[in-house]
Amino acid sequence: MAVTIRPASPADIPELVRLEQACFSLPHTEEQFLHELQDDVYALFVASDGDAILGYAGLTHILDEGYITNVAVFSHARRQGIADRLLAALDNFAAASALSFISLEVRQSNTPAVSLYAKNGYRKTGEIPNYYTDPKENALIMTKYYSA
């Protein structure tokens, strides 16, 4: 499958909402995605096979700090390297924007995601008790540092 990574556009929003609803207990809304596309502190990248969106990754950045908002891939497209490619797009964005790090929170029990981030250079830097609701769970803070 030929997958391309590109910046998200307003036309992608309905499919991004569908993906959020399939992956998260508290999904982003159309309004949230539209706000992120219009605000320069956000970067959104989508993975597509030309016909359909397969996944996306979002990042907010302030000064030299980056924070992943979400990474999601439709279940039928998982385990094909798409999330790795989305994280690589965030790495490229970090380099172009001179970010010193990218950080994220992930459910402690989400072993596949924790493994994905670790494989891509993120390390556990903290833990937040009861960060998630529905269901209640601790979050691991994982961070990837970039050299100056």
N, C-alpha and C positions, 0 to 999 in steps of 0.2 A: 504494500500500500504506500503510495506516495503522499507524504504528509508535509504540509507547509505551515510555517509559523509566521503570523503577521499581526500587526496591531489590530485590535478590535475596532469595529465601526458600529454606528447606531443600528444598522440593519441586522447585526448579530444579536441584539438584545433579546428578542423573544426566545431564541435558542439557548442563550446563556441562562435565562431564567428557568427554562425547562431543565437544563443541566443542574443548576443549583437545587431545584426541587427534587431531583433524583438523588442528589448526593448529601444534602445537609438538612438537619432538623430545623434550622432557622435560616432559610435561603434568602439571598439578596432579591430585591424587587426590581422591576423595570426602572423605577424612579432612581434607585440607588445606582444601577449601572449607568443610566443616562448622566447622573451627576458625576460619576467617575470618568466618563468619557469627555466631559466638558471641563474638568478641573485638571490643571497641569501637574498637580501633585500625585496623580494616579497614572499608572501605566497598566494597560490590559493587553494581553496577547492571546490569540486564539490559535488552536491547531485545527487544520481542516484537511480533508482529503480531496478538496476541490469542489465537492458537492455538499458536504455536510461538515458541521463543526463537530470535532471529536473531543475537545477539551479546551480549557483556558487557564490562565494564571494571571493574578492581579497583584499589584504592588503599589504601596503608597510610599512617597519619599519626602523627607524634610531635611534640608541641609545635606549632610553626607550620610544620612541614615535611611535604610530601606526596610519596609515591613510588608511581608506577604499578606495579602488579604485572603486569598483562597487559591488553591490549585485543585482542579476537578477534571476528571476524564470520564466520559460515558462508560458504563460497565462493559459494553461490547468491544470497546477499543482499548481496554486496559492490558497491561503486560506486553505492550508493543513498543515501549520506549518513548511514548508521547509525553508523559510527565517529565522525563529526563530532558527532552527537547525544549519543553516549556521552561524548565529551570535554567537551561542554557541560555534561553532568550532573556531571562531575568539577569543572569550573569553578564551578558553583553550590555544590557541596559545599565547595570551597576558600573561597568567599566566606562561606558560613555558618559555617565553622570557623575563619575568620581565618588561613588559611594564607598564608605569605609566598611560597611557590613550590611547584610540583609538578615532579618530575624523573623521568626514566626512562632505561633502557638499551634500545638497539635495535640489531639486527644492522646492521653497516655496509653490507652488500649489500642490505638490505631497502628498496630505493628507494621503493616505494609507502608504506611506513610512515613513512620519514623525511619524505617529502613531505606526508603527512597531518599529522604533528606540526608541521612548519614552517608549514603553512597555518593551523594552530590556535594559533600564537603561541609555539611551542617553538623554542628556539635551541640549536645545538650548544655545549656548555660544556666538553666534554672527550672523551677517548677512552680505553678500557681495552683494552690488548692481550690477545688470546686469552681474552676473557671467556667466550665461548660455546664449548661442545663439541658434537660430533655435529651438524654439523661445526664444527671449531675456527675461530673468527672473532673479530675485534675488535668491541667495542661502542662505539657513539657514546652519549655522555651528552647528553640534550636536556632543557632546563629552561625552564619558563614561570614568570616572576616576576609577582607581583601587588603592586600599590602598596598602601601602608598606608591 
